[in-house]
Amino acid sequence: MSTTPCDPHHPVAHLRPPRNWINDPNGLVFHDGHYHVCYQYNPYGATHANLHWGHFRSPDLLTWEPLPIALSPTPGGVDADGCFSGNAVSDGERLVAFYSAHREDRSFQHQPVTWAVSRDGGRTFTPRGELLIPELPEGCTMYRDPYVWQDGDGWRMLVGAALADGRAAALLYDSPDLETWTYRGPFTAREKEPINGTDLLTGEGWECPQYLPPADGRGALIVSAWNLPTGPQSVAALIGAEDDDHFEAGPAVPADHGPDCYAPALLRAPGNRWLLWGWSWEARDEAWAVADGWAGVLTLPREMHVHIDGTLRQQPATELLALRGRHTIHSAGVTHGPQPVDLGSVGRAFDLTARLEPTGNAGLRLLTTPDGCEYLDIRLDSDAGELVVDRDHASLDTRARGGSYRMPCLTDRPVDLRVVVDHSIAEIFLTTTGQVLTLRFYPTGQSPWRLQVRTAPDTRLGYAIDTWELHPLVIKEPSTDATSTPGH
């Protein structure tokens, strides 16, 4: 059935269980006619603890069936204190989940690889019960998050790492049968450096490496940057090509320009299409999230590819067009400012397309209180050549984070945007370049939201704006309580 939570900040068109903590997407795989999406899950509360793998599957990315918890820590076992991140592959009738086995009596940065196997379409998994790769390679100080994919008749694996010489790395293994793995060395490694065009860094270590194999010569390695003392911080992409088990790439670029996307994971879909989900963490005080009983949400599934010009491009999965409901705004015109143009009301979940043709600074404002003192701005900074998303006034609740975030945007030509807003998450896609910016915001206003076009004085703006209501995902009733507290 489809449900709309009473909580005004709980998204309805983004995947997550009804309650409790979630973080990294895991185990993304197309198997037996279904998209399987697992995720780090605490069945006991809304904090980062007691990590299991929750599990959904879908035939179409629109209707989702909660399946029983896929992975649970085994008391006294190799994963006694948590089934941490990894991925899954479809191997004939088997669904094989590879993951980081966490124990408190090991270093937090040493999370060796193990696996679990399902032979019933993901309803139950049998853990291996021992480590698949028990030892860290020499000179490795951090080790976690396997990513396995099929390569011809064999299999390959990347593991996120930090090296004693100060470089972050993705380590490469290969196997003929998923059982016996041979270490081939760093697939790529580099010292901490700026992520191009940002003040962020590539990190001392890499988590959750994901590999988009080369097509037309170039592929992408996506890594989640771990920086001390803050820990998880940003997501970088390296664009390049393989040469003799090494990945040669240019400067790191942002995989998401926003502050609230981390640990994205890839799924190879039918038709050689690649989908990506990320974890969008909370941008509010932890006590607030705990009081509401939930934290974290997965981003929309995004189609991803490396363009012929060597840039990484993302857009919402085509299937999500079916979530569009009533066409609420259709407006086109020209304004010369400085008075804003009211376009009409929108709900708390909507899908927007815009073409903007400015001669100076201009943009859109989402007003979430009647007096207009609470708002989210999406504006074009023509002087800097950037698209700016500003949430400094997006919540009157001081427990919500502020900040403004930018991505490059040429404003001397028409700018095409796709914006999906779902209660407390906004994903802004710059359609002209395939870039994306994800952030969370927490409006307090209870009345209908309104949309405006705004321009700086002496700026001409041509605009064409369309918005649609966003239908909730359909979440089927589980045959058993698929997200209940597991028994041991």
N, C-alpha and C positions, 0 to 999 in steps of 0.2 A: 504494500500500500504506500501511498505518498503522504508524508506528514510534514507539517510546518511547525517547528518548535515555537513555543511562546517566547523564548529568550530572543530579544531583538537583535542580538549579535551572532546568533548561531546560523551559519550559512545553510542554504537549502539545495543549492545546485553544485556544491562541492562535496566530495566524498569524505566522510568520516562517520564513526559510530555515534550513537545518540549521546554518549557520555564518556567521561574519563580522558586520560592523556593519550595523545598519539604524537609520534614524530616521523622518522624517515619512512618513505615508501620503500617496500621490500618485495622481493619475489614477483616482480612484474613479468608476466609471461602469457602468451596465447597458447592455450592447451585445450584440446577436445572441444573446439568451437566456442570457447569462452576466453574473455580477458580476465586474468586473475590479478588482483591487486591486494597485496598484503601490506602491512604497516606496523611499525613499532607501537606497542599498545600496552598500557598499564591497566589491567582489568579491575584494579582495586582503588583507583583514584585519579586525580587530575594533576599529578606531579610525575617527574621523570624518575621512575623507579619500577621494579618488578617487570622488566620488559619481556613481553611475549610477542608473537606475530598474530595480529588480527587478520581477517581474511574476507574479502568480497570477491564475487565473480559476476560477469555480465556478458550477455551475447552481443551487446550493441553500444556500450558506454552510456546508456540512458537508464536502463533498468538493472538494478543491482541486487544480488542475493547475498545476504550475510551467511558465510559458512562458519563452522566451528573454528575456534582458535587453532591456528595452524601449528605453531610451535610454542611449547611451554618449557621453562627451565626444569631440569631433572634434579631433584634433591640429591646432593652428593655427586652429581655427574659433572661432565666436562663443561656444561653450561649452567651450573647450579645457580648462578646469580643473574642470569639474563641471556636471552636469545637475541643478540644484537644484529646489526644490519648485514644484508647480503642480497642475493638474487636467486632466481629459479630458472630452470630450463625444462623444456619438454623433450623427453627421450622415449619415443614410442608411446607405450601406455603409461610410462612413469612420469611423474612430476617430481623433480629433484630440487630441493631447496638447499642452497649453500649459505652458511651464515657464520657470524663471529660468535664464538663461545666465550661467555664472560664469567669469570670467577673472581671474587674479591681477594682471594689469596694469590692471584697473579697480579702483575702490574696492570693498571687500568689501560695502559697503552699496548699491552700484549693480549690480543684477542684472536687466538688461532682459529683456523677454519675447521668446521665440521659440516655435516649434512643431515638431512632427513628426507625420506622418500614417501610419496603417496602413490598408491595404485588404484585409487577410487575417485579420481578427478579432484583431489584436494580436500576431500571431507575428513580424511585422517592422514597423519604423517607418522612414520616410524623413524625415530632418531637413530643415527648410526651408533651412538653410545660411546664413541671414542673419537679422538681428533683425526681429521683427514690429513692435515699438515701440522704436526705437533711443534716443530721448531722454527724459530725465526732465522732467516738468513743472517750470516755474519755481517756485522756493521749496521744492523737494523735496530732502531730504538722505538719505533711505533709500527704496529702491524694490525690491520683490521679491514673488514668490509670487502669480502670477495665479490667479484663480478665475473661470471662464467658465460661463455658463448661458444656456439659451434662454429668450427672453421674447417670446411671440407669434411673429411672423414673423422677428424679429431676434434678436440676441445681445447680452449685456452681460458686462462684465468688471470685477472688482474687483482692485486691486493694493495690497498692504500697503505702508505708507509712514510716514515721519516728515517733518514740515515744519519749515522754518527758524524759524518762530515758536514752536517748542516743542511743537506738538501732534502726537499720533499720528493717523494717518488711514487710511481705505480709499478709494482713488481710483477713480472710475467712468469707464468707457469704454462705448461701444456700437458695434455693427457690423451691417450688413445681411447680411454674407456670410462672416464669420470672417476676412476678409482685410484690410479697411480699417477702422481703428478711430479713433473720434473721442473726444477727451477731454472729459468733461463736468464735471470738478472733483471736489472731495471729496464722496464719498457721505455720509460722516460723519467728523468730526474732533473731538478733544477733548484738553484739557490733561491731564497725568498726574493721576490722582485715585484715591482708595481704591476697591478692589473691595468692594462692599457686604458688611459682616459679616466682613471679613478684615483682616489687616495687609498685604495685597498691594496693588500699584498697577497701573493700566492701562498704564503704560509710556510711554517716550519715542517708541517706534515700534511698529507692529503688523506681525506676520508672519502668513502663512497665513489671510487673511480668508476666511470661509465665510458664505454667505448662505442662510438659510431663509426663502423668500419668505412674505409675509403670508398667513395663512389665517384667516378670520373677523376680519380687520382687523389682526392683529399678527403680525410676523415676528421673526426673530432674526439678528443679526450676531454671529458668533463670531470672536474675534481672539485671537492668541497674543501676549502682552505681552512686549516686549523692554525690559529695564531695564538701564541702566549702573550699576555695572560688571559685573554678573553675567550679562547677556545674557538668554537664554531663562529664563522664570521661571514664568508662570502663564497660565491660559486664562480669558478673560472673555467674557460674553455681554451684548449690548445688546438689550433687548426693545423693539420699537417698530413704527413704520409709516412708509411712504414718503410724501413730499410733494414733487412736482416734482423728481425726481432727487436728493432728499436723504432720508436716513433719520433720523427724529426718534425718540430713544429716551430711556428713563429711566436711572437710575443703573446702572452696571455691576454684574453679579452673577457669582459663580463658575460656570463651566461644568463644572468638576470640583473638588471640595473637597480632593483629595489632592495630594501633592507630586510625583507621578510620572506625570502625563499632560500632554502638550504637543502642539501642532500638529495638533489633530483636523481631520478632513476629512469632508465630507458626500458622500453618494451618493443620488441620487433614484431610488428603486426603483419597480418596477411597483405600480400601485394608489395612486400619490401618497404612498407611504411614504418617509420619509427615514431613512437609516441613517448612523451616524457611527462612524468608527474613530479612535483616537488613538495617539500614540507614547508608550509607557511606557519611559522611559530606565532605565538601571541606577542603583541606589542603593548602589553598592559601589565600592571602589577600581578605577580603570581597569586597573591591572596584573592584578588578579584576573580581570576580564572578558577581557583579552587572553590570559591563560594558558588560560582555558577556551575561547577561540576564537570567542566570540560576544558581542554586546551589543545590547540593545534588543529590544522585542517590540511588536506591535500589540495594542491592547485588543480585547476582544470587540466585535463589531458591535452597536451600540445603536440602537434605535428612538427617534427624537427628535421632539418636537413642542412647540409653545407651547400651554399649557393655556388654557382659557377665562378662568382667573383671572390670566393674564399671566405665569405661571411657566414656565420651561423644564423639560421633563420627559424623562427618559431611562429606558430599561429594556433588558435584553438582548433581542436579536432573537428573535422567537418560535421561529424554526427551531432555536435552540440547546437547546430542551427535548429534542430528539432525541438530544443528547449524554448525557443522563442514563442511567446504567446501574443497577446494583444499588442498591436502596433500603436504605441502611446504618443509618440512625437514624430512628426514629419515636417521639418522646417528648413527652408532654404532662403537665402537673401544676402544682403550686403549691409554692413553697418559701418559708420564712420566714428562711433564713440562720441563722447566718453560714457554715455549712458548705457548700462547693460540692457541686453535684450532677453526678456523672459521667454523661454521656449515652452514651459508647461511643467506638469507634475510627473514624477516618476516614482515607482515603488522602491522598496528596499532591496529588490533583486531585479536587475535590468541588464540588457545587452544593448550597447550603443555603437553606432558607426558614425564617423564624422569625416568630412573633407573640409579642411581649413586652408584658406588662401590669404595670408596676412601681408601687410606692408610694414608691420612693426610688431610690437609685443601684443599678444592677444591669446584668448583661450576660453576654456569652459570652467564654470563654477557649479558645484553641486551643493546647494544650500539645504541644510538638514534641520534648521529651526526657523520658525516664522519670521523672526526679526533679522535673520541673515547673519547673526554673529557666529554661527557654527557652519563651517563649509570646508569642502575639499576642492583645491584648485588644480587644474591641469592646464598649463599655459605654455605658450611658445615664447622663448627668449631669443629674439632674432639677433640681438647683439652677440650672444654667446654661441648661437647655433645649436640650441639645446631645447629639449622638451623637459619641463619641470613639473613634478608632481609634489605638491606642498600640503602637508597634513598638520601644519602648526596650529591651525584653527579648526581641525576636523572633529575635535571632541571637547566639550566643556568640562569633562571629567579629567581632573589633573592626574589620574592614575594611568592615563593613556599616553603613549609616546608621541612626540611630534617629529619635526624634521622635514626637510625638502630634499628631493632626490632627482637626479638628472640623467638623461641619456642623449647622445648626439642626435641632432635633427636639423637637416638643411631646411631653412625657411624661405629660400628664394624660389620655391616651387610648391605645388599643392602638397599638403600633409594629410595623409590618410591614417585614421586611428580606428581601433576596435577596443572598446572599454567594456569589461564585464565587472559589474559591481554586485556583490552578494552579501548584504547585511554588514559584515565587518571585514571583507576582503575586496580589494580592487586589483584587477590585472589589466594593465594598460599595454596594448600591443601597438607598436608603431609599424603599421602595415607596409609602409613604403620601404622599410629596411629590415623588417623581420625581428626587430629588437622587442624586448618585453621588460616591464617593470612591475614588480609585485609588492604591495604593501597592505598592512592591516590598519583599520581605523574604527573608532567606536562612537558613533554619533549618539547624542542623548535625546535629540528631538523626537517627539511622538507624532507630530503632524506629517502630512505628505511632504516628501522632498521635492525640490524644484531645481530646474536646470536653467542656467543662464549662459549666454555668450557675452564676453567682456573684452574690451579693447582699451589700449592706452590712448591718451589724447592724440589726435591727428593721425590715427592709424585706421586704415581701411581694411576690413575683413570680409571676404566672401566665405560663406559657410553653407554646408548642407548636413543636417543632423537627423538621424533616425534613431528611435529607441523602441525596444520591445520589452514587455514584461518577460521575466525569466521564470519558467516553470521549475518546480523542484525536480530533482532526480526521483525516480520511483524506486523506493527501497522495499523489497519484498519482505513479508513476514518470514523470519527464519523458521525452519522446521523444528529446531531446538533453539534455546537461547544462545545464539552464536557468539555473543559478546559477554556472557556471564562469567563470573569468577570461576576459573577452572579448578577441577579437583586434581589431586595428586594421588 
